[in-house]
Amino acid sequence: MAGHKQRQWVKPQTPPNSEINVTPLVDVVLVLLIIFMVVTPLLEKDILVRVPDTEVENEPPPENNDQQLVVLLDKDGGYSINTEKVPTSDYVPRLKRMLAAKKADEKVVFFMADDATNYGRLILAMDGAKGAGAKVLAMATELPSNAIIQGTQVDTGTPAPAPTPTP
């Protein structure tokens, strides 16, 4: 028996399995279903928005208030209250005096800054106005048609004179 070889059996190779294993597919679909079930109620939440009432067409527009406070900031960081240049150290006290003369609901300050103005200076001006007693701070992007500001000219809507032809 010493010369006897032992036989080894090798399993024949099975043909490739062409069926799809659906277990992982079912797992993925169930996870997606759970995610959609959780997210769908969140999408139905309403966001409350306060919308102004409709305007009555017969109501006259409010009168222009010549006593509005407009703070202008130039590109160098200088302050002007309405048309008057104000030093930085006198900005808050002067604004406080001007706001003290107004009723509580009329303490509105409009800010108009040059495009080249430092953003930090604008925030300091707004903080100063709030400290001076302003109740409402507003930003103006364009000058009103009747505004007269130092160094600017506003078109009043009158046509320019026609040039005379030269012979």
C-alpha positions as CSV (number, residue, x, y, z in Angstrom):
1,M,0.0,0.0,0.0
2,A,2.9,2.2,0.2
3,G,2.8,2.7,-3.5
4,H,-0.8,3.3,-3.7
5,K,-1.9,6.8,-4.6
6,Q,-5.0,8.3,-3.1
7,R,-7.5,9.8,-5.4
8,Q,-8.6,13.3,-5.0
9,W,-12.0,14.4,-6.1
10,V,-12.5,17.8,-7.6
11,K,-15.9,19.2,-7.8
12,P,-16.9,20.2,-11.3
13,Q,-17.3,24.0,-11.7
14,T,-20.9,25.1,-11.6
15,P,-22.2,27.3,-14.4
16,P,-22.5,31.1,-13.6
17,N,-25.7,32.1,-11.8
18,S,-27.7,34.3,-14.1
19,E,-30.5,35.1,-11.6
20,I,-30.6,38.5,-9.9
21,N,-30.3,38.6,-6.1
22,V,-33.2,40.9,-5.1
23,T,-32.4,41.0,-1.4
24,P,-30.1,44.0,-1.5
25,L,-32.5,45.7,-3.9
26,V,-35.4,45.3,-1.5
27,D,-33.2,46.6,1.4
28,V,-32.3,49.8,-0.6
29,V,-36.0,50.4,-1.7
30,L,-37.2,50.0,1.9
31,V,-34.6,52.5,3.2
32,L,-35.6,55.0,0.5
33,L,-39.3,54.5,1.4
34,I,-38.6,55.2,5.1
35,I,-36.6,58.4,4.1
36,F,-39.5,59.7,2.0
37,M,-42.0,58.9,4.7
38,V,-40.0,61.0,7.2
39,V,-39.3,63.9,4.8
40,T,-42.8,64.3,3.3
41,P,-44.5,65.7,6.4
42,L,-41.7,68.3,6.7
43,L,-42.4,69.6,3.2
44,E,-46.0,70.3,4.0
45,K,-45.1,72.8,6.8
46,D,-46.4,76.3,6.1
47,I,-44.2,79.3,6.5
48,L,-46.1,82.2,8.0
49,V,-45.6,85.4,6.1
50,R,-47.1,88.7,7.1
51,V,-48.5,90.3,3.9
52,P,-49.7,93.9,4.0
53,D,-53.3,94.7,3.4
54,T,-54.4,95.8,0.0
55,E,-54.2,99.5,-0.7
56,V,-57.4,101.5,-1.2
57,E,-57.0,103.4,-4.5
58,N,-58.9,106.5,-3.3
59,E,-56.6,107.0,-0.3
60,P,-54.3,110.0,-0.9
61,P,-50.5,109.4,-0.5
62,P,-48.9,110.5,2.7
63,E,-47.5,114.1,2.6
64,N,-43.8,114.6,2.3
65,N,-42.1,115.2,5.6
66,D,-39.5,117.9,5.2
67,Q,-38.1,117.0,8.6
68,Q,-36.9,113.5,7.6
69,L,-33.4,112.7,8.8
70,V,-31.1,111.4,6.1
71,V,-27.6,110.4,7.0
72,L,-25.2,110.4,4.1
73,L,-21.8,108.7,4.3
74,D,-19.3,109.7,1.7
75,K,-16.4,107.5,0.4
76,D,-14.0,109.0,2.9
77,G,-16.2,108.0,5.9
78,G,-17.5,111.5,6.6
79,Y,-21.1,112.0,7.9
80,S,-23.7,114.4,6.7
81,I,-27.1,114.8,8.4
82,N,-29.5,116.0,5.7
83,T,-27.3,118.6,3.9
84,E,-25.0,119.5,6.8
85,K,-21.5,118.0,7.2
86,V,-21.0,116.7,10.7
87,P,-17.7,115.8,12.4
88,T,-17.5,112.2,13.6
89,S,-17.3,113.3,17.3
90,D,-20.5,115.4,17.0
91,Y,-22.5,112.9,15.0
92,V,-24.3,111.0,17.8
93,P,-25.0,114.1,20.1
94,R,-26.4,116.1,17.2
95,L,-28.6,113.2,16.0
96,K,-29.8,112.7,19.6
97,R,-30.9,116.4,19.8
98,M,-32.7,116.1,16.5
99,L,-34.5,112.9,17.4
100,A,-35.5,114.3,20.9
101,A,-37.6,116.9,19.1
102,K,-39.6,114.2,17.3
103,K,-42.6,112.1,18.4
104,A,-41.8,108.5,19.3
105,D,-43.3,107.1,16.1
106,E,-41.5,109.6,13.9
107,K,-38.0,108.7,15.0
108,V,-36.9,107.3,11.6
109,V,-33.4,107.8,10.2
110,F,-32.6,107.0,6.5
111,F,-29.1,106.1,5.6
112,M,-27.5,106.6,2.2
113,A,-24.0,105.5,1.6
114,D,-21.6,106.0,-1.3
115,D,-20.7,102.8,-3.1
116,A,-17.1,103.2,-2.0
117,T,-18.0,103.6,1.7
118,N,-16.4,101.2,4.1
119,Y,-19.1,98.8,5.4
120,G,-17.9,99.1,9.0
121,R,-18.4,102.9,8.9
122,L,-22.0,102.4,7.8
123,I,-22.6,99.9,10.7
124,L,-21.0,102.4,13.1
125,A,-23.3,105.1,11.8
126,M,-26.4,102.9,12.2
127,D,-25.3,101.9,15.8
128,G,-24.8,105.5,16.6
129,A,-28.3,106.4,15.3
130,K,-29.8,103.5,17.4
131,G,-27.9,104.8,20.4
132,A,-29.2,108.3,19.8
133,G,-32.8,107.1,20.0
134,A,-33.8,106.2,16.5
135,K,-36.7,103.6,16.5
136,V,-36.5,102.7,12.8
137,L,-33.4,102.6,10.6
138,A,-33.9,102.6,6.8
139,M,-31.6,102.3,3.8
140,A,-32.1,104.6,0.8
141,T,-30.7,103.5,-2.5
142,E,-31.8,106.6,-4.6
143,L,-32.3,110.2,-3.7
144,P,-35.8,111.5,-3.7
145,S,-36.8,113.7,-6.6
146,N,-36.9,116.8,-4.4
147,A,-33.7,116.1,-2.4
148,I,-31.0,118.8,-2.4
149,I,-27.8,117.2,-1.1
150,Q,-24.4,119.0,-1.1
151,G,-22.3,118.1,-4.2
152,T,-25.1,116.4,-6.1
153,Q,-27.7,117.5,-8.6
154,V,-31.0,115.9,-9.0
155,D,-32.9,116.0,-12.3
156,T,-36.2,117.9,-11.6
157,G,-37.8,116.7,-14.8
158,T,-37.6,120.1,-16.6
159,P,-36.2,119.7,-20.1
160,A,-32.9,121.2,-20.9
161,P,-32.9,124.2,-23.3
162,A,-32.4,123.1,-26.9
163,P,-29.0,124.0,-28.3
164,T,-29.0,126.9,-30.8
165,P,-27.8,125.9,-34.2
166,T,-24.6,127.7,-35.3
167,P,-24.7,129.1,-38.9
